[in-house]
Every structure is written in structure tokens, then in C-alpha cells.
Amino acid sequence: MTFAPDTLRYNDAGLIPAIAQDAESGEVLMMAWMNAEAVAKTLETGRVTYWSRSRQAFWVKGESSGHVQELIDFRVDCDRDCLLVMVRQTGPACHTNRRSCFYTAVREGAEVELMAPEG
């Protein structure tokens, strides 16, 4: 069965959430948005490409920072409205220079920082 990006369910803005997960460790690294063209570029190049809502432009993860996400596996959820991109992450995934964007936990009503910025 051939994958057809137009079968994905995008929101009203033409976007679909994409969760990036480290293919080796299983760690959830980040969540960002893709549009149909970002999906196509990711699958064509093997470099994960997102759509920046604030800049209204594509961004290839690591293009400016060097913190590249190499696509290992591309998965579609059962409702076809969310993506899981399994990646080989070079360097931190978060713009705060942390390995993961999910570095804050809420425990017993308090925020707990789970990891400090790298470097």
C-alpha cells in the first residue's frame, strides 16, 4: 500500500502535530507542526522538516544549530491526525539547549526541572 500524504487529517490551519522520539532510547524529544509539504520534504530527504507557525516558514531541524534529526521511522496514528517521527538526534532537541523539550514535571503541585541545559 502506497502512502498518500493527502489521507492525513490536518487541522483547520493545514497542520498536523508531529512528536519526535529518539529511535534508540524511546525518549520523547519534542512536538512541532508539519504541513503536507513538510511531510513530503521529511520523507524525501530523511531530514525532519517542520512548519514554524511564528515565522510562517519551513525549518529543517538542525539547519542552523547543527542539532540534526535524522529520520529513522515515520509513523501515523490510528486517527491519521498525529505523527510520530522516530529520529537519530544529534545534540539537544530543545531550543533551550536541553535534550528534550519535556524537561519540566509537575509533582505534588510543584514544577520540577528534570534536566539542565547542555554545555
Buried (B, 14 or more C-beta within 10 A) or exposed (E): EEEEBEEBEBEEEEBBBBBBBBBEEEBBBBBBBBBBEBBEBBEEEBBBBBBEEEEEEBBBBBEEEEBBBBBBEBEBBEEEEBBBBBBEBBBBBBEEBBBBBBBEEEEEEEEEEEBEEEE
